[in-house]
Structure formats: C-alpha cells, structure tokens
Amino acid sequence: RIYGLVALVATTWGWAINNVGVKFCLAQGVPPGVQTFIRFTLALLPFIGSLALPSFLKIFPMAVFAFSGNLCLAVALQFTSSGRVGFFSSISTVLVPFIQKALLSPQFQTKIERKHIVGILMSVIGMSFMSWHSLMTGSRSMLRGDLIAAFASLCFAVYTVLLGKVS
C-alpha cells in the first residue's frame, strides 16, 4: 500500500514539474514540436521491438490525441503561465464523462449521477483554489495560451475515453 502512495505522489510531482520543464526548454529555444517529438520517441523506444502493426493501429487514435494534447500544452506555455496551463490540463478529468456521452455507445458510457456532478464541482473548485493566484494574475494576452491549454485538456479527455474503450 505504501508503494502505491509513493507512486501516486511521484506521478503527481512528475506532472507538476512537467510544465515547468517545458517552459524552461522553451526559454532555451527548443520549439514545442521538437520537445513533444523527443518525449514521445523516448517513451516509445522500450516498446518498439514488441509493437505489432495490428496493435499499433488499435492504439494509433489514442497516440494522436496524447501527442496533440502534449503539443498543445507546450505551445500554450509560450503564451501563458505554468499555473494556468496546469489548471486547464486538470480540467480533462472533468470532461471525461461528457466525452463518453458524446463518443461512446450507451453500453460503454458511465451513467452520470448526482454524486458525479458533486465530484466534478468539488474538483473544479479545488483546482481553482490551487491555481487561484495564476488565474487571477494573468492578462488578456494570456487568453490565447489559455484557449490552447483548454483544447489540450479536451485532447486528454478524448485520449482517456479511448483508453477506457481499448482496455
């Protein structure tokens, strides 16, 4: 049980550090597309020998949404702050039940109950509190980055729904 908690905390820290790392690479002149390509190539290398074409074709749509989401986050960081990008990327979990309703047939959908709505509201409120400073100190010029980050969140939500369908 302790290993699961440690893994969860480590994963959370990894995702939190991700936006700061991407922002740092942007400041060093590494374009968003190059960053995303390198990250996905490095993640694929351990699996390249065992990836069969039918398996690849099955997961390709998920890979497109995951890549697009990560690319959009990197682009968004050129126009807005890490805190704001973190807020918008966190919204993806809130979008998943609604994306399920839009994309999946009824037998694959999760029924949205009152407790889910309460959880969604609590999640958005919690994310707002955690990102409050970043959200309140932005300028109008950050709107472009915010919209790109919101689109990234949509990509991650679609990725999550497809992952649930494939698995």
C-alpha positions as CSV (number, residue, x, y, z in Angstrom):
1,R,0.0,0.0,0.0
2,I,2.8,2.4,0.8
3,Y,4.4,1.8,-2.6
4,G,1.1,2.8,-4.3
5,L,1.0,6.0,-2.3
6,V,4.6,6.8,-3.1
7,A,4.0,6.1,-6.8
8,L,0.9,8.3,-6.8
9,V,2.8,11.2,-5.2
10,A,5.8,10.7,-7.5
11,T,3.5,10.8,-10.5
12,T,1.8,13.9,-9.3
13,W,5.1,15.6,-8.8
14,G,6.3,14.5,-12.2
15,W,3.2,16.0,-13.9
16,A,3.6,19.2,-11.9
17,I,7.3,19.5,-12.8
18,N,6.5,18.8,-16.5
19,N,5.0,22.3,-17.2
20,V,8.0,24.0,-15.6
21,G,10.4,21.8,-17.6
22,V,8.6,22.6,-20.8
23,K,8.7,26.3,-20.0
24,F,12.4,26.0,-19.3
25,C,13.1,24.3,-22.6
26,L,11.0,27.0,-24.4
27,A,13.2,29.6,-22.8
28,Q,16.3,27.8,-24.1
29,G,14.8,28.0,-27.6
30,V,13.6,24.4,-28.0
31,P,10.4,24.5,-30.1
32,P,7.3,22.8,-28.7
33,G,7.0,20.3,-31.6
34,V,10.6,19.2,-31.1
35,Q,10.1,18.8,-27.3
36,T,7.0,16.7,-27.8
37,F,8.5,14.6,-30.6
38,I,11.6,13.8,-28.4
39,R,9.5,12.9,-25.4
40,F,7.2,10.6,-27.3
41,T,10.1,9.0,-29.2
42,L,11.9,8.3,-25.9
43,A,8.8,6.8,-24.4
44,L,8.3,4.6,-27.4
45,L,11.8,3.2,-27.6
46,P,11.5,0.5,-25.0
47,F,8.4,-0.9,-26.8
48,I,9.5,-0.6,-30.4
49,G,10.6,-4.3,-30.7
50,S,7.3,-5.7,-29.4
51,L,4.9,-3.4,-31.3
52,A,3.0,-5.3,-33.9
53,L,1.1,-3.4,-36.7
54,P,-2.4,-4.5,-35.6
55,S,-1.7,-3.4,-32.0
56,F,-0.2,-0.1,-33.3
57,L,-3.3,0.6,-35.5
58,K,-5.5,-0.1,-32.5
59,I,-3.8,2.4,-30.3
60,F,-3.0,5.0,-33.0
61,P,-6.0,7.2,-32.4
62,M,-5.0,7.4,-28.7
63,A,-1.5,8.3,-29.6
64,V,-2.7,11.1,-31.8
65,F,-4.8,12.6,-29.0
66,A,-2.0,12.2,-26.4
67,F,0.6,13.7,-28.8
68,S,-1.8,16.6,-29.7
69,G,-2.6,17.3,-26.1
70,N,1.1,17.4,-25.1
71,L,2.0,19.5,-28.1
72,C,-0.9,22.0,-27.3
73,L,0.3,22.2,-23.7
74,A,3.9,23.1,-24.9
75,V,2.5,25.7,-27.3
76,A,0.2,27.1,-24.7
77,L,3.2,27.6,-22.4
78,Q,4.6,30.1,-24.9
79,F,1.6,32.4,-24.2
80,T,0.5,31.8,-20.6
81,S,1.9,30.7,-17.2
82,S,2.6,27.2,-16.0
83,G,-0.1,27.6,-13.3
84,R,-2.8,28.5,-15.8
85,V,-1.8,25.6,-18.0
86,G,-1.9,23.3,-15.0
87,F,-5.4,24.4,-14.2
88,F,-6.7,23.9,-17.8
89,S,-4.9,20.5,-18.2
90,S,-6.5,19.3,-14.9
91,I,-10.0,20.0,-16.3
92,S,-9.6,17.0,-18.6
93,T,-10.7,14.7,-15.8
94,V,-13.9,16.7,-15.5
95,L,-14.6,16.4,-19.3
96,V,-14.3,12.6,-19.4
97,P,-17.9,11.7,-18.6
98,F,-19.2,14.2,-21.1
99,I,-16.9,13.0,-23.8
100,Q,-18.0,9.4,-23.1
101,K,-21.6,10.5,-23.6
102,A,-20.7,12.2,-26.9
103,L,-18.4,9.4,-28.4
104,L,-19.4,6.1,-27.0
105,S,-22.4,3.9,-27.4
106,P,-24.6,3.6,-24.3
107,Q,-23.2,0.3,-23.1
108,F,-19.7,1.9,-22.8
109,Q,-20.9,5.1,-21.1
110,T,-20.7,5.8,-17.4
111,K,-24.0,6.9,-16.0
112,I,-23.6,10.5,-14.7
113,E,-25.2,10.5,-11.3
114,R,-25.7,13.3,-8.7
115,K,-22.5,12.1,-6.8
116,H,-20.5,12.6,-10.1
117,I,-21.8,16.1,-10.5
118,V,-20.9,16.9,-6.9
119,G,-17.4,15.4,-7.5
120,I,-17.0,17.4,-10.7
121,L,-17.9,20.6,-8.9
122,M,-15.6,19.8,-6.0
123,S,-12.8,19.1,-8.4
124,V,-13.2,22.3,-10.3
125,I,-13.4,24.3,-7.1
126,G,-10.3,22.6,-5.7
127,M,-8.3,23.1,-8.9
128,S,-9.4,26.8,-8.9
129,F,-8.2,27.2,-5.3
130,M,-4.8,25.6,-6.2
131,S,-4.4,27.8,-9.3
132,W,-6.1,30.9,-7.9
133,H,-3.0,33.1,-8.0
134,S,-2.1,32.2,-11.5
135,L,-5.7,32.5,-12.7
136,M,-6.1,36.0,-11.1
137,T,-2.8,37.5,-12.1
138,G,-3.0,36.8,-15.8
139,S,-3.5,39.3,-18.5
140,R,-5.7,39.4,-21.7
141,S,-2.6,38.4,-23.7
142,M,-2.7,35.0,-21.9
143,L,-6.1,34.2,-23.4
144,R,-4.5,32.6,-26.5
145,G,-2.5,30.2,-24.3
146,D,-5.5,29.5,-22.1
147,L,-7.6,28.5,-25.1
148,I,-4.8,26.3,-26.4
149,A,-4.4,24.7,-23.0
150,A,-8.2,24.1,-22.8
151,F,-8.0,22.4,-26.2
152,A,-5.2,20.2,-24.8
153,S,-7.5,19.3,-22.0
154,L,-10.1,18.2,-24.5
155,C,-7.5,16.0,-26.3
156,F,-6.5,14.4,-23.0
157,A,-10.2,13.7,-22.1
158,V,-10.7,12.0,-25.5
159,Y,-7.5,10.1,-25.0
160,T,-8.8,8.9,-21.6
161,V,-12.1,7.8,-23.1
162,L,-10.4,5.9,-25.9
163,L,-8.0,4.3,-23.4
164,G,-11.0,3.0,-21.5
165,K,-12.6,1.7,-24.6
166,V,-9.5,-0.1,-25.8
167,S,-8.5,-1.6,-22.5
